[in-house]
């Protein structure tokens, strides 16, 4: 088939104009710098170790790029990845460089600060503790709580060994007995008061609160 240079001339001219306009828009944008905070992502934490204390959750990153590209950047477009595969118990220092920060194409990383992050680690452990239901309020006048039971009675809690040693019991969501005159039975979520600890397996408990007439 013979080549016709003027076939679909209108479409060719339109595409050329669009390309020129896009180039003008990009070329006309100023190159600027902006400081943004990047969330820190911890990867490859060795088994048997726990992050403790207040590990850094963000770093400050100075970026360079077109004003349009930087203005379109959101919180989810950038992250700093910290490899913890060499971590050991105790307080450790980790260098963080521009190669560990992910940014959209066309954006240049000028500087990352701080360049060194301090992270503390502790050995992980497991401990079984009793479940202590949280009872809210009082029964109706003339009645009293005579027994509180939880099923299960105990749960396994995991986390840093120091925090585990201080833990006395697991807790539950509040079970209300306000103005009640008979036994209350409720399914509630079990938790732990220390944020550094967690249930080994997320669980609920059946809490039974026995309410009887007050003895004279």
C-alpha positions, 0 to 999 in steps of 0.5 A: 500500500502506497504511503500518503503523507497527507492522510489523516492530516487533521489528526496528525496536526492535532496530536502535534499541537497537544504534544507542543502544549504539554511540552510548554506546560512542563518546560514552563514550570519552575524547579523548586525545593520543598521539605516534606516528612516521609513515614518510616517503614521498618522491614525485616525485623528478626524473629524474637525481637521487639521494637521498644520505646518511641521509634522514629515514625517520620524523617524530613526529606528535602525534595527538588522538582517541578512546582507542579509535580511537588504540589501533587505529591501526597502523604502516600507517595513517599516513604523511607524504608529501614532494613532491620535485618542486622538488629540486636537487643539494645539501642542501635543506630541505623544510617538512612540515605536518599537511596532508602527513600522512595519518591515519584519519578522525576523528583530528586532527593536533596537531603534526608534528616536526620541521617542516623536513626536511633532504634531500641530493641528488646527480646520478645516473650510470651506470658499467660495472665488472667482475664479481669473483666471490667464491670461498669456501674451498679445493680438496681437498689437492693441488688448486688454483684456476687460473682464475675466469671470470664471464659476464657479465664486466662490468655497468652500475651506477647511482647517485650520481656520487660513489659511482660514482667510488669503486666498483672492481667488482661482486661475486657471491654466494660460490661454494664450492670447499671440498674440490673436485677438479674445475671448479665452475660455478654461477649466482649473483646479482650485487650491489654492496657500496655500498647507495647503488648498484644494478645498472642491470638486476638480473642473475645471473652464471655463475661458472666456477672451474677446479680442477686438480691442483697442479703439483709 
